Amino acid sequence: MKKFTLYIGLHDQKTKQQEITTIDAFKVVANIFQNTTGGATITEAMGVYTYNDGTIAIEPSLRCEIFGADIEQVYTAISQIKAALNQEKIALEETEVNSKFI
């Protein structure tokens, strides 16, 4: 089974500051996962990100783990999250795991 982990910074790509509260971003992301992948485990994190222009930011982030989805569903979720939170990029980690739903 594949596990996908997304790392989503919460600073707006234009202002380079957090424009949406963490709890509101959580709600937006959770709703997108509900409609695209069927679910995810979402935790708060702190990340360091380098923008395309070279600016480096330390920012509140969400770490989202997804089991049981296919890559197309994950890409759909990423596209919707990037638009909803005005993100430049979202990091995606794909791992093969020995996991099952019981």
N, CA, C and O atoms as CSV, one atom per row, in Angstrom:
chain,resi,resn,atom,element,x,y,z
A,1,MET,N,N,0.848,-1.177,0.000
A,1,MET,CA,C,0.000,0.000,0.000
A,1,MET,C,C,0.891,1.236,0.000
A,1,MET,O,O,1.977,1.226,0.579
A,2,LYS,N,N,0.433,2.287,-0.643
A,2,LYS,CA,C,1.153,3.557,-0.667
A,2,LYS,C,C,0.649,4.464,0.453
A,2,LYS,O,O,-0.540,4.507,0.769
A,3,LYS,N,N,1.589,5.177,1.029
A,3,LYS,CA,C,1.251,6.255,1.955
A,3,LYS,C,C,1.788,7.535,1.331
A,3,LYS,O,O,2.949,7.609,0.926
A,4,PHE,N,N,0.937,8.523,1.261
A,4,PHE,CA,C,1.338,9.832,0.747
A,4,PHE,C,C,1.364,10.808,1.913
A,4,PHE,O,O,0.418,10.869,2.698
A,5,THR,N,N,2.433,11.560,2.024
A,5,THR,CA,C,2.530,12.593,3.052
A,5,THR,C,C,2.721,13.935,2.364
A,5,THR,O,O,3.639,14.112,1.563
A,6,LEU,N,N,1.845,14.875,2.685
A,6,LEU,CA,C,1.925,16.228,2.138
A,6,LEU,C,C,2.389,17.171,3.236
A,6,LEU,O,O,1.973,17.057,4.389
A,7,TYR,N,N,3.248,18.096,2.865
A,7,TYR,CA,C,3.723,19.135,3.771
A,7,TYR,C,C,3.254,20.463,3.192
A,7,TYR,O,O,3.698,20.883,2.123
A,8,ILE,N,N,2.351,21.113,3.916
A,8,ILE,CA,C,1.673,22.297,3.407
A,8,ILE,C,C,1.999,23.489,4.296
A,8,ILE,O,O,1.549,23.562,5.440
A,9,GLY,N,N,2.778,24.415,3.769
A,9,GLY,CA,C,3.059,25.652,4.497
A,9,GLY,C,C,1.818,26.528,4.510
A,9,GLY,O,O,0.982,26.441,3.611
A,10,LEU,N,N,1.700,27.361,5.516
A,10,LEU,CA,C,0.497,28.195,5.648
A,10,LEU,C,C,0.737,29.667,5.373
A,10,LEU,O,O,-0.168,30.481,5.560
A,11,HIS,N,N,1.930,30.029,4.933
A,11,HIS,CA,C,2.150,31.410,4.506
A,11,HIS,C,C,1.648,31.572,3.079
A,11,HIS,O,O,1.879,30.704,2.238
A,12,ASP,N,N,0.972,32.662,2.803
A,12,ASP,CA,C,0.497,32.995,1.473
A,12,ASP,C,C,1.699,33.233,0.554
A,12,ASP,O,O,2.674,33.864,0.961
A,13,GLN,N,N,1.632,32.733,-0.678
A,13,GLN,CA,C,2.773,32.854,-1.580
A,13,GLN,C,C,3.071,34.301,-1.988
A,13,GLN,O,O,4.207,34.614,-2.344
A,14,LYS,N,N,2.081,35.177,-1.941
A,14,LYS,CA,C,2.294,36.581,-2.339
A,14,LYS,C,C,2.779,37.432,-1.161
A,14,LYS,O,O,3.768,38.154,-1.282
A,15,THR,N,N,2.076,37.345,-0.014
A,15,THR,CA,C,2.412,38.199,1.123
A,15,THR,C,C,3.502,37.604,2.007
A,15,THR,O,O,4.115,38.310,2.808
A,16,LYS,N,N,3.743,36.280,1.856
A,16,LYS,CA,C,4.726,35.559,2.669
A,16,LYS,C,C,4.409,35.658,4.167
A,16,LYS,O,O,5.304,35.625,5.011
A,17,GLN,N,N,3.109,35.781,4.472
A,17,GLN,CA,C,2.626,35.781,5.845
A,17,GLN,C,C,1.386,34.903,5.908
A,17,GLN,O,O,0.761,34.627,4.883
A,18,GLN,N,N,1.032,34.468,7.104
A,18,GLN,CA,C,-0.146,33.628,7.265
A,18,GLN,C,C,-1.387,34.499,7.169
A,18,GLN,O,O,-1.597,35.385,7.997
A,19,GLU,N,N,-2.210,34.246,6.153
A,19,GLU,CA,C,-3.436,35.012,5.916
A,19,GLU,C,C,-4.675,34.252,6.385
A,19,GLU,O,O,-5.712,34.864,6.641
A,20,ILE,N,N,-4.581,32.930,6.501
A,20,ILE,CA,C,-5.678,32.078,6.949
A,20,ILE,C,C,-5.225,31.422,8.251
A,20,ILE,O,O,-4.127,30.868,8.308
A,21,THR,N,N,-6.040,31.472,9.284
A,21,THR,CA,C,-5.640,30.874,10.555
A,21,THR,C,C,-5.379,29.385,10.369
A,21,THR,O,O,-5.887,28.767,9.433
A,22,THR,N,N,-4.593,28.825,11.257
A,22,THR,CA,C,-4.271,27.401,11.174
A,22,THR,C,C,-5.529,26.549,11.256
A,22,THR,O,O,-5.664,25.582,10.508
A,23,ILE,N,N,-6.445,26.887,12.144
A,23,ILE,CA,C,-7.666,26.095,12.285
A,23,ILE,C,C,-8.538,26.198,11.042
A,23,ILE,O,O,-9.145,25.209,10.632
A,24,ASP,N,N,-8.611,27.373,10.441
A,24,ASP,CA,C,-9.386,27.511,9.205
A,24,ASP,C,C,-8.717,26.760,8.055
A,24,ASP,O,O,-9.400,26.142,7.239
A,25,ALA,N,N,-7.389,26.809,7.984
A,25,ALA,CA,C,-6.667,26.051,6.959
A,25,ALA,C,C,-6.899,24.558,7.162
A,25,ALA,O,O,-7.097,23.819,6.198
A,26,PHE,N,N,-6.874,24.118,8.418
A,26,PHE,CA,C,-7.158,22.714,8.734
A,26,PHE,C,C,-8.532,22.309,8.205
A,26,PHE,O,O,-8.680,21.252,7.591
A,27,LYS,N,N,-9.526,23.147,8.443
A,27,LYS,CA,C,-10.886,22.842,7.989
A,27,LYS,C,C,-10.969,22.760,6.470
A,27,LYS,O,O,-11.617,21.865,5.927
A,28,VAL,N,N,-10.319,23.686,5.792
A,28,VAL,CA,C,-10.311,23.689,4.329
A,28,VAL,C,C,-9.654,22.415,3.798
A,28,VAL,O,O,-10.197,21.744,2.921
A,29,VAL,N,N,-8.476,22.090,4.342
A,29,VAL,CA,C,-7.723,20.918,3.894
A,29,VAL,C,C,-8.493,19.635,4.200
A,29,VAL,O,O,-8.564,18.744,3.353
A,30,ALA,N,N,-9.069,19.529,5.392
A,30,ALA,CA,C,-9.839,18.341,5.761
A,30,ALA,C,C,-11.018,18.143,4.813
A,30,ALA,O,O,-11.300,17.017,4.405
A,31,ASN,N,N,-11.700,19.213,4.463
A,31,ASN,CA,C,-12.829,19.132,3.538
A,31,ASN,C,C,-12.371,18.664,2.153
A,31,ASN,O,O,-13.040,17.852,1.515
A,32,ILE,N,N,-11.240,19.175,1.697
A,32,ILE,CA,C,-10.714,18.759,0.395
A,32,ILE,C,C,-10.354,17.281,0.411
A,32,ILE,O,O,-10.674,16.558,-0.533
A,33,PHE,N,N,-9.697,16.822,1.463
A,33,PHE,CA,C,-9.359,15.396,1.552
A,33,PHE,C,C,-10.613,14.529,1.618
A,33,PHE,O,O,-10.660,13.461,1.007
A,34,GLN,N,N,-11.612,14.972,2.342
A,34,GLN,CA,C,-12.858,14.217,2.439
A,34,GLN,C,C,-13.453,14.009,1.053
A,34,GLN,O,O,-13.995,12.943,0.761
A,35,ASN,N,N,-13.353,15.029,0.196
A,35,ASN,CA,C,-13.972,14.969,-1.125
A,35,ASN,C,C,-13.078,14.368,-2.211
A,35,ASN,O,O,-13.570,14.050,-3.294
A,36,THR,N,N,-11.791,14.207,-1.953
A,36,THR,CA,C,-10.887,13.726,-3.008
A,36,THR,C,C,-10.246,12.375,-2.691
A,36,THR,O,O,-10.189,11.501,-3.556
A,37,THR,N,N,-9.766,12.200,-1.469
A,37,THR,CA,C,-9.029,10.982,-1.118
A,37,THR,C,C,-9.781,10.097,-0.140
A,37,THR,O,O,-9.383,8.956,0.098
A,38,GLY,N,N,-10.853,10.605,0.424
A,38,GLY,CA,C,-11.617,9.843,1.401
A,38,GLY,C,C,-11.150,10.048,2.826
A,38,GLY,O,O,-11.765,9.525,3.755
A,39,GLY,N,N,-10.067,10.804,3.022
A,39,GLY,CA,C,-9.610,11.091,4.374
A,39,GLY,C,C,-8.116,11.274,4.463
A,39,GLY,O,O,-7.387,11.034,3.501
A,40,ALA,N,N,-7.666,11.703,5.630
A,40,ALA,CA,C,-6.247,11.931,5.901
A,40,ALA,C,C,-6.071,12.151,7.394
A,40,ALA,O,O,-7.016,12.501,8.101
A,41,THR,N,N,-4.858,11.944,7.858
A,41,THR,CA,C,-4.489,12.328,9.215
A,41,THR,C,C,-3.706,13.632,9.102
A,41,THR,O,O,-2.707,13.703,8.387
A,42,ILE,N,N,-4.161,14.652,9.804
A,42,ILE,CA,C,-3.576,15.988,9.669
A,42,ILE,C,C,-3.014,16.427,11.014
A,42,ILE,O,O,-3.716,16.406,12.024
A,43,THR,N,N,-1.742,16.827,11.023
A,43,THR,CA,C,-1.120,17.334,12.242
A,43,THR,C,C,-0.463,18.683,11.961
A,43,THR,O,O,-0.058,18.979,10.837
A,44,GLU,N,N,-0.371,19.485,13.011
A,44,GLU,CA,C,0.323,20.765,12.898
A,44,GLU,C,C,1.827,20.538,12.925
A,44,GLU,O,O,2.321,19.632,13.596
A,45,ALA,N,N,2.537,21.366,12.194
A,45,ALA,CA,C,3.993,21.274,12.140
A,45,ALA,C,C,4.557,22.676,11.951
A,45,ALA,O,O,3.815,23.642,11.770
A,46,MET,N,N,5.875,22.769,11.997
A,46,MET,CA,C,6.568,24.010,11.684
A,46,MET,C,C,7.567,23.663,10.592
A,46,MET,O,O,8.315,22.694,10.718
A,47,GLY,N,N,7.584,24.444,9.527
A,47,GLY,CA,C,8.449,24.136,8.404
A,47,GLY,C,C,9.339,25.301,8.019
A,47,GLY,O,O,9.096,26.449,8.392
A,48,VAL,N,N,10.374,24.977,7.262
A,48,VAL,CA,C,11.260,25.984,6.672
A,48,VAL,C,C,11.123,25.840,5.167
A,48,VAL,O,O,11.278,24.741,4.635
A,49,TYR,N,N,10.837,26.933,4.473
A,49,TYR,CA,C,10.570,26.882,3.039
A,49,TYR,C,C,11.357,27.980,2.337
A,49,TYR,O,O,11.465,29.098,2.842
A,50,THR,N,N,11.904,27.656,1.170
A,50,THR,CA,C,12.561,28.642,0.323
A,50,THR,C,C,11.668,28.908,-0.876
A,50,THR,O,O,11.413,28.015,-1.685
A,51,TYR,N,N,11.192,30.152,-0.984
A,51,TYR,CA,C,10.352,30.555,-2.105
A,51,TYR,C,C,11.160,30.565,-3.405
A,51,TYR,O,O,12.391,30.548,-3.383
A,52,ASN,N,N,10.453,30.591,-4.532
A,52,ASN,CA,C,11.118,30.640,-5.835
A,52,ASN,C,C,12.039,31.842,-5.970
A,52,ASN,O,O,13.030,31.788,-6.699
A,53,ASP,N,N,11.714,32.949,-5.258
A,53,ASP,CA,C,12.552,34.150,-5.346
A,53,ASP,C,C,13.747,34.114,-4.386
A,53,ASP,O,O,14.514,35.075,-4.322
A,54,GLY,N,N,13.911,33.013,-3.639
A,54,GLY,CA,C,15.043,32.859,-2.729
A,54,GLY,C,C,14.764,33.233,-1.287
A,54,GLY,O,O,15.583,32.953,-0.411
A,55,THR,N,N,13.625,33.860,-1.018
A,55,THR,CA,C,13.254,34.207,0.349
A,55,THR,C,C,13.049,32.933,1.161
A,55,THR,O,O,12.416,31.986,0.695
A,56,ILE,N,N,13.587,32.915,2.375
A,56,ILE,CA,C,13.433,31.762,3.255
A,56,ILE,C,C,12.482,32.126,4.388
A,56,ILE,O,O,12.603,33.185,5.003
A,57,ALA,N,N,11.541,31.235,4.650
A,57,ALA,CA,C,10.548,31.485,5.697
A,57,ALA,C,C,10.453,30.288,6.632
A,57,ALA,O,O,10.561,29.137,6.209
A,58,ILE,N,N,10.252,30.581,7.901
A,58,ILE,CA,C,9.872,29.575,8.887
A,58,ILE,C,C,8.387,29.796,9.103
A,58,ILE,O,O,7.959,30.884,9.488
A,59,GLU,N,N,7.591,28.733,8.848
A,59,GLU,CA,C,6.154,28.954,8.831
A,59,GLU,C,C,5.369,27.803,9.445
A,59,GLU,O,O,5.797,26.650,9.401
A,60,PRO,N,N,4.208,28.133,10.020
A,60,PRO,CA,C,3.303,27.083,10.465
A,60,PRO,C,C,2.919,26.243,9.251
A,60,PRO,O,O,2.769,26.763,8.146
A,61,SER,N,N,2.765,24.953,9.467
A,61,SER,CA,C,2.486,24.033,8.365
A,61,SER,C,C,1.531,22.943,8.821
A,61,SER,O,O,1.296,22.755,10.015
A,62,LEU,N,N,0.988,22.231,7.845
A,62,LEU,CA,C,0.197,21.044,8.107
A,62,LEU,C,C,0.897,19.851,7.473
A,62,LEU,O,O,1.351,19.920,6.331
A,63,ARG,N,N,0.979,18.767,8.216
A,63,ARG,CA,C,1.537,17.510,7.715
A,63,ARG,C,C,0.353,16.557,7.578
A,63,ARG,O,O,-0.337,16.263,8.554
A,64,CYS,N,N,0.129,16.081,6.359
A,64,CYS,CA,C,-1.066,15.292,6.062
A,64,CYS,C,C,-0.657,13.933,5.514
A,64,CYS,O,O,0.044,13.844,4.506
A,65,GLU,N,N,-1.105,12.864,6.192
A,65,GLU,CA,C,-0.801,11.496,5.778
A,65,GLU,C,C,-2.060,10.860,5.208
A,65,GLU,O,O,-3.134,10.931,5.804
A,66,ILE,N,N,-1.908,10.233,4.037
A,66,ILE,CA,C,-3.037,9.660,3.316
A,66,ILE,C,C,-2.739,8.201,3.009
A,66,ILE,O,O,-1.699,7.881,2.434
A,67,PHE,N,N,-3.645,7.326,3.389
A,67,PHE,CA,C,-3.565,5.898,3.074
A,67,PHE,C,C,-4.739,5.541,2.170
A,67,PHE,O,O,-5.816,6.124,2.289
A,68,GLY,N,N,-4.534,4.584,1.267
A,68,GLY,CA,C,-5.633,4.027,0.495
A,68,GLY,C,C,-6.115,4.859,-0.669
A,68,GLY,O,O,-7.152,4.545,-1.253
A,69,ALA,N,N,-5.403,5.904,-1.024
A,69,ALA,CA,C,-5.773,6.725,-2.180
A,69,ALA,C,C,-4.829,6.416,-3.333
A,69,ALA,O,O,-3.763,5.832,-3.135
A,70,ASP,N,N,-5.225,6.808,-4.533
A,70,ASP,CA,C,-4.305,6.675,-5.658
A,70,ASP,C,C,-3.692,8.038,-5.966
A,70,ASP,O,O,-4.170,9.068,-5.490
A,71,ILE,N,N,-2.643,8.030,-6.757
A,71,ILE,CA,C,-1.874,9.252,-7.005
A,71,ILE,C,C,-2.718,10.334,-7.682
A,71,ILE,O,O,-2.508,11.520,-7.429
A,72,GLU,N,N,-3.662,9.947,-8.533
A,72,GLU,CA,C,-4.509,10.944,-9.195
A,72,GLU,C,C,-5.370,11.685,-8.176
A,72,GLU,O,O,-5.549,12.899,-8.272
A,73,GLN,N,N,-5.902,10.949,-7.201
A,73,GLN,CA,C,-6.694,11.586,-6.142
A,73,GLN,C,C,-5.830,12.555,-5.340
A,73,GLN,O,O,-6.279,13.646,-4.987
A,74,VAL,N,N,-4.606,12.162,-5.057
A,74,VAL,CA,C,-3.689,13.008,-4.290
A,74,VAL,C,C,-3.347,14.264,-5.082
A,74,VAL,O,O,-3.330,15.358,-4.516
A,75,TYR,N,N,-3.075,14.131,-6.381
A,75,TYR,CA,C,-2.775,15.301,-7.210
A,75,TYR,C,C,-3.970,16.247,-7.287
A,75,TYR,O,O,-3.803,17.466,-7.302
A,76,THR,N,N,-5.171,15.683,-7.336
A,76,THR,CA,C,-6.374,16.524,-7.331
A,76,THR,C,C,-6.461,17.309,-6.024
A,76,THR,O,O,-6.745,18.507,-6.027
A,77,ALA,N,N,-6.214,16.625,-4.911
A,77,ALA,CA,C,-6.235,17.303,-3.608
A,77,ALA,C,C,-5.181,18.407,-3.560
A,77,ALA,O,O,-5.466,19.518,-3.113
A,78,ILE,N,N,-3.964,18.106,-4.020
A,78,ILE,CA,C,-2.890,19.107,-4.005
A,78,ILE,C,C,-3.290,20.336,-4.808
A,78,ILE,O,O,-3.105,21.463,-4.348
A,79,SER,N,N,-3.828,20.133,-5.987
A,79,SER,CA,C,-4.244,21.252,-6.831
A,79,SER,C,C,-5.281,22.127,-6.132
A,79,SER,O,O,-5.197,23.354,-6.173
A,80,GLN,N,N,-6.252,21.494,-5.494
A,80,GLN,CA,C,-7.297,22.244,-4.798
A,80,GLN,C,C,-6.751,22.965,-3.571
A,80,GLN,O,O,-7.147,24.096,-3.292
A,81,ILE,N,N,-5.844,22.318,-2.835
A,81,ILE,CA,C,-5.254,22.941,-1.642
A,81,ILE,C,C,-4.393,24.133,-2.042
A,81,ILE,O,O,-4.460,25.188,-1.411
A,82,LYS,N,N,-3.587,23.971,-3.083
A,82,LYS,CA,C,-2.751,25.089,-3.544
A,82,LYS,C,C,-3.600,26.304,-3.892
A,82,LYS,O,O,-3.244,27.430,-3.546
A,83,ALA,N,N,-4.717,26.083,-4.571
A,83,ALA,CA,C,-5.603,27.191,-4.938
A,83,ALA,C,C,-6.271,27.795,-3.706
A,83,ALA,O,O,-6.326,29.017,-3.565
A,84,ALA,N,N,-6.776,26.949,-2.820
A,84,ALA,CA,C,-7.524,27.431,-1.650
A,84,ALA,C,C,-6.647,28.203,-0.673
A,84,ALA,O,O,-7.098,29.175,-0.068
A,85,LEU,N,N,-5.383,27.772,-0.514
A,85,LEU,CA,C,-4.490,28.409,0.460
A,85,LEU,C,C,-3.457,29.312,-0.194
A,85,LEU,O,O,-2.578,29.836,0.490
A,86,ASN,N,N,-3.546,29.503,-1.503
A,86,ASN,CA,C,-2.618,30.335,-2.278
A,86,ASN,C,C,-1.165,29.933,-2.025
A,86,ASN,O,O,-0.345,30.736,-1.580
A,87,GLN,N,N,-0.873,28.664,-2.321
A,87,GLN,CA,C,0.461,28.103,-2.093
A,87,GLN,C,C,1.260,28.017,-3.382
A,87,GLN,O,O,0.717,27.706,-4.443
A,88,GLU,N,N,2.548,28.295,-3.283
A,88,GLU,CA,C,3.464,28.176,-4.412
A,88,GLU,C,C,3.722,26.708,-4.727
A,88,GLU,O,O,3.664,26.293,-5.884
A,89,LYS,N,N,4.010,25.923,-3.682
A,89,LYS,CA,C,4.301,24.504,-3.827
A,89,LYS,C,C,3.839,23.765,-2.581
A,89,LYS,O,O,3.702,24.349,-1.506
A,90,ILE,N,N,3.602,22.467,-2.747
A,90,ILE,CA,C,3.333,21.565,-1.630
A,90,ILE,C,C,4.264,20.380,-1.801
A,90,ILE,O,O,4.334,19.796,-2.883
A,91,ALA,N,N,4.979,20.020,-0.747
A,91,ALA,CA,C,5.882,18.866,-0.813
A,91,ALA,C,C,5.069,17.592,-0.704
A,91,ALA,O,O,4.156,17.490,0.116
A,92,LEU,N,N,5.414,16.612,-1.546
A,92,LEU,CA,C,4.727,15.323,-1.559
A,92,LEU,C,C,5.751,14.221,-1.384
A,92,LEU,O,O,6.715,14.127,-2.144
A,93,GLU,N,N,5.535,13.384,-0.370
A,93,GLU,CA,C,6.363,12.204,-0.121
A,93,GLU,C,C,5.503,10.975,-0.383
A,93,GLU,O,O,4.382,10.877,0.115
A,94,GLU,N,N,6.029,10.043,-1.162
A,94,GLU,CA,C,5.313,8.809,-1.479
A,94,GLU,C,C,6.136,7.645,-0.955
A,94,GLU,O,O,7.309,7.497,-1.296
A,95,THR,N,N,5.509,6.816,-0.118
A,95,THR,CA,C,6.215,5.712,0.527
A,95,THR,C,C,5.416,4.420,0.373
A,95,THR,O,O,4.193,4.414,0.516
A,96,GLU,N,N,6.115,3.334,0.083
A,96,GLU,CA,C,5.471,2.023,0.069
A,96,GLU,C,C,5.509,1.506,1.502
A,96,GLU,O,O,6.582,1.412,2.097
A,97,VAL,N,N,4.345,1.171,2.063
A,97,VAL,CA,C,4.267,0.710,3.443
A,97,VAL,C,C,3.541,-0.621,3.527
A,97,VAL,O,O,2.729,-0.958,2.665
A,98,ASN,N,N,3.840,-1.362,4.564
A,98,ASN,CA,C,3.140,-2.602,4.850
A,98,ASN,C,C,2.052,-2.259,5.862
A,98,ASN,O,O,2.254,-2.364,7.072
A,99,SER,N,N,0.916,-1.855,5.352
A,99,SER,CA,C,-0.153,-1.362,6.207
A,99,SER,C,C,-1.479,-1.867,5.673
A,99,SER,O,O,-1.600,-2.155,4.483
A,100,LYS,N,N,-2.475,-1.976,6.539
A,100,LYS,CA,C,-3.809,-2.390,6.104
A,100,LYS,C,C,-4.843,-1.808,7.051
A,100,LYS,O,O,-4.542,-1.438,8.186
A,101,PHE,N,N,-6.049,-1.739,6.560
A,101,PHE,CA,C,-7.178,-1.298,7.377
A,101,PHE,C,C,-7.796,-2.522,8.026
A,101,PHE,O,O,-8.076,-3.508,7.344
A,102,ILE,N,N,-8.011,-2.476,9.321
A,102,ILE,CA,C,-8.546,-3.622,10.052
A,102,ILE,C,C,-9.858,-3.240,10.706
A,102,ILE,O,O,-10.478,-4.067,11.374
